[in-house]
Amino acid sequence: MHKHSDPEPLKTGTEPNGKVKEREPSKWLTTKGFLSADDGYEDSENPHVDVVHVAAICPKEDMHDLETFVASVRTERREFVFRLEMASLLVGVLTQESIERQAIRLLRGLTALREQDAPKKRAIIFVAYDLGALVVKMALSLAARSEEAYPGIFTNTAQFVFSGCPQRTPDSQAMELKLFAFLYAKRDDAWSRLLNTTSIRNLASSVLRTTEMFISSKITLRSRIISLYADEKTPGRIHPVRHFEILK
């Protein structure tokens, strides 16, 4: 059974009235790595780069290395992880609402970090793993419609990398079968009891819906999109097909 360390709780502390309050938005993102600008590039006109990993199941140690994406970048490079709870994607008819809530948290976290560092220009690279793709796609769809609330996130996103993520299938039933097989193989005591026909059906619907929303945002016209898949002999991926394809 595949396990990873539990994510930090999304809420902490109490308000004066006793209600639980949400933690600071930037706390939703944990730091994974940092590389300072090379000599002579501290004040470069080229943008600095933020790499944001988003995952539900993939453990931190299996995430791609920072150098994989920014080997040729000489400006400052920051790396963050946003982890969502798998159980939040298996809530039946509330699945789409839950995805949107997680996407808003991601956007608020990024907005808070960028406000702290306002003078610097920063390009964003999103790296989504497994079901983290749903939150990334939803987040960019929301950012496209609300530049005022999430300034610069849509316009400064330069690249997406989808690693072993669900994309499209001929029909919803095919997606349901793929999702169930994948999640059953990765099942964890924290959420396996939520795997049932209703939760999988609604999750499959949300996968297809968020992909359409993502495409409708027109982000594919301005950003590079790479979809990485395992080869046919590698287990544990949702779409086992050849190598990778670049969608632009």
N, C-alpha and C positions, 0 to 999 in steps of 0.2 A: 504493500500500500504506500502510495507516494504522499509524503507529508512535508510541510514547510512550517517555519516558525509563524506563530499567530500574528496577524497584523495588530497594530496599536488600535485601541478603541477609538471610534470616531467622535466620541463625546467625552468631556471631562469637566470636573468642577460643578459648582452649583450657583445659580443666581440667588440674590437676596430672598426671592420668594420661594426658594427651595427647588425650583425646576432645574433639570440638568441643562447645562449650556454647551453649545458646540465649541470644540477647541478652535484655536486660531486657524484660519484657512491655510496658512503656510505649513502648518503641522501635518496636514494631510499628505504632504510630500516629504519623504525622507531622503536625505542626501546619500547617493551611492558613490560618487566620485567627483574629483575636481582637478583640472589642469590649468595652471596659470598661463597667461599669454607668453609666448616665446619672446626673447629679447628683441626689442624694436617693434613689437606688435601691440604693446600695451595701449597705445593711443591710435591704433590703426582705424581707418575708416571702414574696414571690413567688420561685419557684425560678429559679436561674441555668439556662442552657441550653447543652448540648453537642450540636453537630451533627456526626454521624459519617458521612462519605462512604465507601462500600465499592464497589470496582470491580475488574474483571479487565482490561478493555480500554479503557474510557473514559479519555482523558488528563486530567490535572489541570486544564488550561486550559479544558476543555469541561464541567467540573462546574458545577452551579448555584451562584450567588452566595449568600453567607450571608444577605443581606438578603431573598432570596426567601422564606425560611422564618421569619425572626424580625424582620420589619420593625416589628412592634408591641411587641416585647419591649424592656424598659428595663433589665433586670438584665444581669449579665455574660454574654457569649456567646462560647463557644469553638468552634473548628472543627477537625476532624481528618480525616485520610485513612488508610484501611486498604486496601492494595492486595494482591491475591492474584495469584499467577502463573497465567496461563491454562493453562500446561502441566500444572499440578497438577489440573486438571479433566478432563484427557484421558488418564487412566491406566487406562481399561478397568474391570475389576471392582473396582479399588481407589478408584474415584471417590468413592463415598459416604464411605468412610473418610477420604479426603483432605479432603473438604468439612468433615467433623466436626473434623479437626485444625486447619484454618484458622479455624473458628468458635471453637474453644477459645482460639486465639491472640488473636482479637478480644476475647473475653470477659476474658481475663487482662489484656490491655492496658488495657481500660476499667476493670477492677477496680483495677489499679495506679494509674491516674490519679485515680480517685475516692478511693482511700485517702489519697493525697497531699493531698487537698483535703476531707477528711472533714467539717469543720464546716459546709460549704455544702450546701444542697439543690440538686440539679441534675437537671433533666429532660433526657431524651435524645430527639433526633430522628435516626433512621437514614435516610440517603439512599443507596439502592442503584442501581447502574448495571449494565446488561447482566447478566453472570453473577454479579456481586456479590450478587445477590438470594439465591442459594443459601446463601451464608455467613451473611447476615443472618437468614434464616428458620431455619437450623439453630441459630444462636447463641441466638435467642430461645426456641426449643424447649428447648435445653439449660438456659438460665437459668430457665425456668419450672419445671424439675424439680430445680434445684439452687440455691435461694436462698442457702443457706449458703456455697457456693463462690463465687457471683457476686452478692453482696448488692446489692439495690437496682436491678439492671439491668432485670429484668423489670417490677418495680412502678413504676419511674420512666420507662419508655419511653412517651413521649406521642404520638409520631407516626412513621409510616413513609412514605417517598416512594419508589416504585419507578419509575425512569425508564428506559423502553425495556427492561424486564426480561421474561423468559419467565414466564408464569403457568400457564395451563391450555390444553389443546387437547382435541378430542373423543377422541383416542386417542394412544398413544405414537408411532405412525408419523408422525402429523401433527407432533408435537413434534420428532421426528428431522429431518424435512424442513426445518422452520423453523430449527432450530439449525444444520444444515449450511449452509443458504443464508446465514445471518447470519455464521457464522464464516468461511466461504470468502471472503466479501466483505471481512472484516476481517483476513484471515490475515496472520501475521507469521512471519518466518523462525525466530523462537525456538520456535514451537510448531506451525506448519502441518504439519510432517511427522507429527504425532500425529493428524491428522484422518483417521479411517478409520471403517469401519462399526461396529466394536466400541466405539471410544471415544465415538462419537456416540450409539449405542444406550444405553450406560451413563450418559452425561450426561443424555439425555432422561429416563431412568428416575429419576435423582436430582432433576431439576427437579420432576417430578410428586410424588415422595416428600417432598421438603422442603416443598413447598407444603401437602401434607396434614398434615405434622408441625406446621407453623406454625399452621394453622387449629385443629388439635387442642389447641394450647397455650392456647386461649381468649384470646389477646392481642387478637384482633379485637373482643372485648367491652369492652375498656378503653382502646384506643388508636385514634387516627384513622389511616386508611390511605388514601393517595392513590396511584393508579396512573396515571402519565403515559405517553402514547403519542405517537408521531409521527402527523402526518396522512397521508393516503393517498399523497401525492406526495413525502414525505420518505423517502429511502433509509436503509438501515443500521439500522433498528429491527427487533426481533424480531416485534412485533405491531403492524403498521401499521393502526390503527383511529382513530376520531374522538377528537380532543381528549383529555379525561381523564375518569376516573370516580372517584368517591369510594366506597370500599367500607367501610361500617360499618353 
